[in-house]
Amino acid sequence: MDKTTLQLTQGLTPTLGYSLLVGLGLATLVAAIVIRRLLVRNTHDFIISDRKIGFGFGVGSVISVWTWSMAVMMTSAMTFEWGLSGLFWFVAPNGLAVMMLIPFTRVLRRQMPNGYTISEFTKNRFKQSGVATSIVTLTMVFGIVLEILINLKGASVVMSTIFNIDWTYAALVGLISVLVYSYFGGLWTSVMTATINLLMITVPAAIIVSLAFDKVPGGALAVVAKVGEVNPANLSVLRWDAAAGFGITLAFGIFAAAIADQTFWQKAWAIKSEYVNRTFLWAGALFYPIPIALGTLGLIGIAYGLNLSDIGGDSAAIGPYLISHLGLPFFIIIGYVLMILAACYSTIDGAGSALSSIVAVDIVKRFAPRTAESRLFVITKISTLIGGLVAFGIVLSGVDFTTLVLTTYALKTSILLPLVLAILWPRTNTIGFVGGIVLAIGIGMPLRHVYGDLVGTISIVAISGLTVVLGALIRPERFDYAALRQSTTLDANATADSALPGAVTAPAE
């Protein structure tokens, strides 16, 4: 397998690339306008879908927001860098993280049935502690902005690699395409369009990868043989250097990203209560085939002897590079691009919807509780635009994709154990919760910078967890979870709010 035989397929022009970016957005915009007229009457509908999301849309939307640019691009990047160990460490924790949400969603849906955000839970859990609520709110907002940022980065990588589009223009056009349609429908739009986008990812991913292996001389068997010839360790899933280099950090980060992600919590409170547990179980299980299939593209990159300089310096570009250089049929390449864009768009849309819930419940209603419904509705929609623009500004820094993901997950890990214990352990108090997060970031992140990802991640987890336990010993107290049932931030006013023109009763699915 000679990498000099890899040639860019003719006809992949910048004009075609821009057409795909805008076209997918316009198609979704039409659906968003229809959904808005039928289902979105007020802020309550916009951010929580009247708590009427059923099992089908629930599973589809959860898988779709979790199948972001990481699942479709970083999985092949990690395989390219670490062989099968890279694929294992990326894939294994991902589906499990979604299923791990079940015990937490079970507790909060039972004890706080009228909830909207995890920051709102923190406010009620820690007796109106402004510090605890502010820390969690800032963490959630920061995490959402980074989700948008990472997916803009993913979209820009695929468009610049395949269509030779300036990555900054690709990110900007893609962002505008998403924000225009997400502005109209809120969570209803996000849920329905995400389910449609998921159908553009699952089966096409398997077909495209199969065709890619078929284009390699000798097929899959030849690829595996060559990968082992390059380095026998590439065919092992037990490489310690892969685990220490990124695997353990990524695993903790993925667990933290799921538990400390308002994108998931918004859906946990929006899905009908009888379907919540089943939704997260099936979503976690059905997620696995997508990254496994796309991750194997990294093996082809190893077999051809490609290096980072060949693909533009970013390992996340290995998938797009191979798809556009292996000589696949033109329509297959276009299908691959639409698949990647669908993954990026649905996650950006879901993140924007989650941001709107935080702004409405944790910022506006907290500091200006008398805000009129009409004004609140506009503010929540504008917040998605602002979040997107902030993320785009960070994208312009040109930070490396893999570095960005691992840094994001390291920060989210700081809130993992404090939040888990706050939900499940009644002795968790404000001192331990706030101290655990602050010390984990203040001490753990510098240790990570000096000693690397593994030491940094273990330090962050240990410091945050021990601080929570120490806080409980210093100031013993028990929280009565029944107090969470008093939370009715927007529900009480939902039926009294003025309906938007043309709105009708939401379907029960």
ChimeraX attribute file (.defattr): number of C-alpha atoms within 10 A of each C-alpha:
attribute: neighborCount
match mode: 1-to-1
recipient: residues
	/A:1	15
	/A:2	10
	/A:3	15
	/A:4	9
	/A:5	11
	/A:6	15
	/A:7	13
	/A:8	17
	/A:9	18
	/A:10	10
	/A:11	10
	/A:12	17
	/A:13	13
	/A:14	17
	/A:15	12
	/A:16	12
	/A:17	21
	/A:18	17
	/A:19	11
	/A:20	18
	/A:21	26
	/A:22	17
	/A:23	14
	/A:24	18
	/A:25	24
	/A:26	16
	/A:27	12
	/A:28	24
	/A:29	23
	/A:30	11
	/A:31	16
	/A:32	24
	/A:33	17
	/A:34	14
	/A:35	20
	/A:36	23
	/A:37	16
	/A:38	19
	/A:39	22
	/A:40	30
	/A:41	26
	/A:42	24
	/A:43	28
	/A:44	26
	/A:45	24
	/A:46	26
	/A:47	30
	/A:48	27
	/A:49	26
	/A:50	25
	/A:51	23
	/A:52	19
	/A:53	29
	/A:54	19
	/A:55	20
	/A:56	13
	/A:57	20
	/A:58	28
	/A:59	25
	/A:60	24
	/A:61	30
	/A:62	27
	/A:63	28
	/A:64	30
	/A:65	27
	/A:66	25
	/A:67	26
	/A:68	25
	/A:69	27
	/A:70	23
	/A:71	23
	/A:72	26
	/A:73	28
	/A:74	28
	/A:75	28
	/A:76	33
	/A:77	30
	/A:78	28
	/A:79	29
	/A:80	29
	/A:81	20
	/A:82	27
	/A:83	28
	/A:84	25
	/A:85	24
	/A:86	29
	/A:87	29
	/A:88	22
	/A:89	25
	/A:90	27
	/A:91	21
	/A:92	14
	/A:93	22
	/A:94	25
	/A:95	24
	/A:96	21
	/A:97	21
	/A:98	26
	/A:99	20
	/A:100	17
	/A:101	22
	/A:102	17
	/A:103	12
	/A:104	18
	/A:105	22
	/A:106	15
	/A:107	14
	/A:108	22
	/A:109	19
	/A:110	15
	/A:111	18
	/A:112	22
	/A:113	18
	/A:114	21
	/A:115	27
	/A:116	31
	/A:117	29
	/A:118	23
	/A:119	25
	/A:120	21
	/A:121	20
	/A:122	25
	/A:123	22
	/A:124	18
	/A:125	23
	/A:126	19
	/A:127	14
	/A:128	13
	/A:129	14
	/A:130	12
	/A:131	13
	/A:132	21
	/A:133	23
	/A:134	17
	/A:135	18
	/A:136	23
	/A:137	23
	/A:138	13
	/A:139	21
	/A:140	24
	/A:141	21
	/A:142	17
	/A:143	23
	/A:144	26
	/A:145	24
	/A:146	25
	/A:147	29
	/A:148	28
	/A:149	28
	/A:150	28
	/A:151	28
	/A:152	29
	/A:153	29
	/A:154	26
	/A:155	27
	/A:156	24
	/A:157	29
	/A:158	28
	/A:159	29
	/A:160	22
	/A:161	21
	/A:162	24
	/A:163	21
	/A:164	15
	/A:165	20
	/A:166	14
	/A:167	22
	/A:168	20
	/A:169	14
	/A:170	24
	/A:171	26
	/A:172	19
	/A:173	17
	/A:174	26
	/A:175	28
	/A:176	17
	/A:177	21
	/A:178	26
	/A:179	24
	/A:180	17
	/A:181	22
	/A:182	30
	/A:183	24
	/A:184	21
	/A:185	29
	/A:186	31
	/A:187	31
	/A:188	29
	/A:189	30
	/A:190	29
	/A:191	27
	/A:192	23
	/A:193	26
	/A:194	28
	/A:195	22
	/A:196	18
	/A:197	26
	/A:198	22
	/A:199	14
	/A:200	19
	/A:201	22
	/A:202	19
	/A:203	12
	/A:204	17
	/A:205	21
	/A:206	17
	/A:207	13
	/A:208	19
	/A:209	19
	/A:210	17
	/A:211	16
	/A:212	22
	/A:213	20
	/A:214	14
	/A:215	14
	/A:216	18
	/A:217	12
	/A:218	12
	/A:219	15
	/A:220	18
	/A:221	12
	/A:222	16
	/A:223	21
	/A:224	16
	/A:225	14
	/A:226	19
	/A:227	23
	/A:228	18
	/A:229	13
	/A:230	13
	/A:231	12
	/A:232	12
	/A:233	16
	/A:234	23
	/A:235	18
	/A:236	15
	/A:237	17
	/A:238	15
	/A:239	19
	/A:240	11
	/A:241	11
	/A:242	21
	/A:243	20
	/A:244	15
	/A:245	16
	/A:246	20
	/A:247	25
	/A:248	21
	/A:249	24
	/A:250	28
	/A:251	23
	/A:252	21
	/A:253	28
	/A:254	25
	/A:255	23
	/A:256	23
	/A:257	29
	/A:258	22
	/A:259	26
	/A:260	26
	/A:261	22
	/A:262	28
	/A:263	28
	/A:264	26
	/A:265	21
	/A:266	26
	/A:267	27
	/A:268	31
	/A:269	25
	/A:270	27
	/A:271	23
	/A:272	19
	/A:273	18
	/A:274	11
	/A:275	16
	/A:276	24
	/A:277	20
	/A:278	15
	/A:279	27
	/A:280	28
	/A:281	18
	/A:282	19
	/A:283	23
	/A:284	23
	/A:285	15
	/A:286	15
	/A:287	24
	/A:288	19
	/A:289	16
	/A:290	21
	/A:291	26
	/A:292	22
	/A:293	20
	/A:294	24
	/A:295	30
	/A:296	24
	/A:297	25
	/A:298	29
	/A:299	30
	/A:300	28
	/A:301	24
	/A:302	24
	/A:303	22
	/A:304	20
	/A:305	16
	/A:306	18
	/A:307	17
	/A:308	14
	/A:309	9
	/A:310	14
	/A:311	18
	/A:312	15
	/A:313	12
	/A:314	16
	/A:315	25
	/A:316	29
	/A:317	26
	/A:318	32
	/A:319	28
	/A:320	23
	/A:321	23
	/A:322	25
	/A:323	24
	/A:324	27
	/A:325	18
	/A:326	21
	/A:327	18
	/A:328	17
	/A:329	12
	/A:330	13
	/A:331	9
	/A:332	17
	/A:333	22
	/A:334	18
	/A:335	16
	/A:336	23
	/A:337	22
	/A:338	20
	/A:339	21
	/A:340	27
	/A:341	30
	/A:342	28
	/A:343	29
	/A:344	33
	/A:345	34
	/A:346	30
	/A:347	31
	/A:348	31
	/A:349	30
	/A:350	33
	/A:351	29
	/A:352	33
	/A:353	31
	/A:354	29
	/A:355	29
	/A:356	27
	/A:357	27
	/A:358	27
	/A:359	22
	/A:360	28
	/A:361	22
	/A:362	22
	/A:363	15
	/A:364	16
	/A:365	16
	/A:366	15
	/A:367	10
	/A:368	11
	/A:369	13
	/A:370	10
	/A:371	13
	/A:372	10
	/A:373	18
	/A:374	13
	/A:375	10
	/A:376	21
	/A:377	20
	/A:378	14
	/A:379	16
	/A:380	25
	/A:381	26
	/A:382	16
	/A:383	20
	/A:384	26
	/A:385	20
	/A:386	15
	/A:387	22
	/A:388	26
	/A:389	19
	/A:390	14
	/A:391	22
	/A:392	22
	/A:393	13
	/A:394	15
	/A:395	24
	/A:396	14
	/A:397	9
	/A:398	12
	/A:399	12
	/A:400	14
	/A:401	23
	/A:402	18
	/A:403	10
	/A:404	15
	/A:405	18
	/A:406	18
	/A:407	18
	/A:408	20
	/A:409	23
	/A:410	28
	/A:411	23
	/A:412	27
	/A:413	30
	/A:414	32
	/A:415	28
	/A:416	24
	/A:417	25
	/A:418	27
	/A:419	25
	/A:420	17
	/A:421	17
	/A:422	21
	/A:423	19
	/A:424	14
	/A:425	13
	/A:426	15
	/A:427	20
	/A:428	28
	/A:429	28
	/A:430	22
	/A:431	17
	/A:432	25
	/A:433	27
	/A:434	24
	/A:435	21
	/A:436	30
	/A:437	31
	/A:438	18
	/A:439	16
	/A:440	28
	/A:441	24
	/A:442	13
	/A:443	14
	/A:444	26
	/A:445	23
	/A:446	14
	/A:447	20
	/A:448	20
	/A:449	12
	/A:450	11
	/A:451	11
	/A:452	16
	/A:453	23
	/A:454	19
	/A:455	18
	/A:456	23
	/A:457	27
	/A:458	18
	/A:459	20
	/A:460	31
	/A:461	22
	/A:462	16
	/A:463	22
	/A:464	28
	/A:465	25
	/A:466	15
	/A:467	23
	/A:468	26
	/A:469	18
	/A:470	17
	/A:471	20
	/A:472	20
	/A:473	14
	/A:474	11
	/A:475	14
	/A:476	11
	/A:477	12
	/A:478	12
	/A:479	15
	/A:480	11
	/A:481	17
	/A:482	10
	/A:483	13
	/A:484	21
	/A:485	16
	/A:486	13
	/A:487	19
	/A:488	14
	/A:489	19
	/A:490	19
	/A:491	18
	/A:492	12
	/A:493	14
	/A:494	17
	/A:495	13
	/A:496	10
	/A:497	15
	/A:498	12
	/A:499	13
	/A:500	15
	/A:501	11
	/A:502	11
	/A:503	15
	/A:504	14
	/A:505	10
	/A:506	18
	/A:507	10
	/A:508	9
	/A:509	9
